[in-house]
Amino acid sequence: MTFKQVFLVHACGLCGNPSWVVAGFDFLRCIPIWNSWLDFYMGVSGFSLFWSVLHTPGPADWTAYARRRAWRILPPYYAAMALVVGLIGLYGVRPGAHSTLGVQVLTHLLLVHSLFLDTATGLIPSFWYISLEAQFYVIFPFLVGAYRKRGLWLLAWVTGLSLVYRYLCVASLSQADLPHQMLPAANILGRCIPFVAGMVAARVVSACAAGELTWSAARSLACGVSGLLLIHYGGFWSLGTQADWPIGDLMLGYGFAALMVAVVAWPEGWPSRWLSHPALLWVGTVSYSLYLVHQSVEMVVSHEVPPLSPHRMFVVLCTVGLALSLLLAAVFHRFLGQLPTRQSMPRRPSPSQA
């Protein structure tokens, strides 16, 4: 496995948002990076998809692309949906405030649930992102086609368009109608900055592999741009208003993209050894299944365990909950997560050759 594969697999492993830990300690919500996992995951998604296109000779086979994405995403997702529906029936949980269970299931089956307020998090909150990722998969072929005609300028225009759209959403925002106003900003046009930034990162790495850019120059550029993360988390740029949200997404998207370039372009030293640890690789491998099932486990624990103090519930979730989540994720991955044929990433030249 190449250094880039190790990084991407581990990066996906970082992205199963363990909301059940937050249930134990609310102060974790105050840690800025805790709530940034989604931006990072979207960047990794854009990077990995665009990297495969850049290194596939000839025109892209979008039919095969759609088939691979469907086989990779849908079987474990539908199985997780069935599990959630079963738990809803078992515990008598009401899915959504206004819609029926049938509407919830139908919109989730079609991957359009994030487009509607009552179904976005109706079955279970973590499924919201699966709909957004499906939107990325749909728009990705069009982004690639436009890129081949316009180059990186097209990706810059998409970034600008998304930023303007987010500010328009903020301009129409009212606290009294916050959920309705933010729903458009939480879908493809409003959240595509990190995805496009990941595509830019993949193009930079590809340029280094092709000799168009030196690895040392890429490292210097990446280290500089990744400073956006420090600026963002430092908070001194903030205006203290909702207008912070779009520019914050811009900083996170390109900051994380630069971080990906920096890690990929760095010499194979301790980062490679650390990311190559078998435990981290395994977590990264089952991370999608782990993301799908962790809130179902939270539902079971919250109903089966007697009422406890937040600290004791934290311990239960981090022991019993984590063990059950990993076990269930391993089963999902074993039987449902390996159906498609995986294509390995091309090996890049060693940075020592740069």
Residue pairs with C-beta under 8 A, 6 or more apart in sequence:
1 9
1 276
1 281
2 345
2 347
2 348
3 264
3 268
3 272
3 275
3 348
4 51
4 205
4 264
4 345
4 348
5 344
5 345
6 272
6 275
6 276
6 281
7 260
7 263
7 264
7 275
8 44
8 47
8 48
8 284
8 345
9 281
9 284
9 285
10 275
10 280
10 281
10 283
10 284
11 40
11 41
11 44
11 260
11 284
12 41
12 44
12 284
12 287
12 288
13 280
13 283
13 284
13 285
13 287
14 37
14 40
14 287
15 37
15 38
15 40
15 41
15 44
15 287
15 291
16 287
16 288
16 290
16 291
16 294
17 37
17 38
17 126
17 291
17 294
18 294
19 125
19 126
19 294
19 295
19 298
20 294
20 295
20 297
20 298
20 301
20 317
20 321
21 28
21 314
21 317
21 318
22 28
22 29
22 34
23 298
23 302
23 310
23 313
23 314
23 317
24 310
24 311
24 313
24 314
24 315
24 317
24 318
25 310
25 311
25 314
26 310
28 34
29 35
32 232
32 233
32 235
33 233
36 252
36 256
38 129
38 194
39 194
39 249
39 252
39 253
39 256
40 194
40 252
40 256
41 129
42 132
42 136
42 191
42 194
42 195
42 198
42 253
43 194
43 195
43 197
43 198
43 201
43 253
43 256
43 257
43 260
44 198
44 260
45 133
45 136
45 195
45 198
46 136
46 194
46 195
46 196
46 197
46 198
46 199
46 201
46 202
47 198
47 199
47 201
47 202
47 257
47 260
48 198
48 202
49 136
49 137
49 140
49 199
50 140
50 144
50 198
50 199
50 202
50 203
51 202
51 205
51 206
51 345
52 343
52 345
53 60
53 144
54 202
54 203
54 206
55 206
55 345
55 346
60 141
60 144
62 141
65 141
66 137
67 340
68 340
68 341
69 137
71 339
71 340
72 337
72 339
72 340
73 130
73 133
73 134
73 137
73 288
75 336
75 337
75 339
76 288
76 289
76 292
76 332
76 333
76 336
76 337
77 127
77 130
77 292
78 109
79 332
79 336
80 127
80 289
80 292
80 293
80 296
80 332
81 105
81 108
81 109
81 123
81 127
83 293
83 296
84 123
84 124
84 127
84 296
84 299
85 101
85 105
85 123
87 93
87 296
87 299
87 300
88 95
88 101
88 123
91 299
91 303
93 299
95 101
95 104
95 122
95 123
96 103
96 104
96 118
96 119
96 122
97 118
98 118
99 118
99 119
99 122
103 119
104 113
104 119
104 122
104 123
105 123
107 113
107 115
107 116
107 119
107 122
108 119
108 122
108 123
108 127
108 131
111 130
111 131
111 134
112 131
113 119
113 120
113 122
113 123
113 127
113 128
113 131
114 120
114 128
114 129
114 131
114 132
114 135
114 186
114 187
115 131
115 183
115 187
116 183
117 179
117 180
117 183
120 128
120 131
120 183
120 186
121 127
121 128
124 295
124 296
124 299
125 295
126 291
126 292
126 294
126 295
127 292
128 186
129 291
130 292
132 186
132 187
132 188
132 191
135 187
135 188
136 188
136 192
136 195
139 188
139 192
143 154
143 155
143 158
143 196
143 199
146 154
147 154
147 155
147 199
150 157
152 200
152 203
155 196
155 199
155 200
158 192
158 196
159 193
159 196
159 197
159 250
159 253
161 189
162 189
162 190
162 191
162 192
162 193
162 196
163 193
163 246
163 247
163 250
165 185
165 189
165 190
166 185
166 190
166 245
166 246
166 249
167 243
167 246
169 181
169 182
169 184
169 185
169 190
170 185
170 242
170 243
170 245
170 246
172 181
173 181
173 182
173 242
174 181
184 190
185 191
185 245
191 249
193 249
193 250
193 253
193 254
194 249
194 252
194 253
194 256
194 257
195 253
196 253
197 253
197 254
197 256
197 257
198 253
198 256
198 257
198 260
200 254
200 257
201 257
201 258
201 260
201 261
204 213
204 218
204 221
204 222
204 261
205 218
205 261
205 264
205 265
205 348
207 213
207 218
208 214
208 215
208 218
208 265
208 348
208 354
209 346
209 348
209 349
214 354
215 265
215 351
215 354
216 354
218 261
218 265
219 261
219 262
219 265
219 266
221 258
221 261
222 258
222 259
222 260
222 261
222 262
222 265
223 258
223 262
224 258
225 254
225 255
225 257
225 258
226 255
226 258
226 259
226 262
227 255
228 251
228 252
228 254
228 255
228 258
229 251
229 252
229 255
229 256
229 259
231 237
231 251
232 248
232 251
232 252
232 255
237 247
238 244
263 271
263 275
264 348
265 351
266 351
267 350
267 351
267 352
268 350
268 351
268 352
274 280
283 290
285 333
286 326
286 329
286 330
286 332
286 333
286 337
287 329
288 333
288 337
289 328
289 329
289 330
289 332
289 333
289 336
289 337
290 325
290 326
290 329
292 329
292 332
293 325
293 328
293 329
293 332
294 321
294 325
294 329
296 328
297 321
297 324
297 325
297 328
298 317
298 321
300 324
301 316
301 317
301 320
301 321
301 324
305 313
305 316
308 316
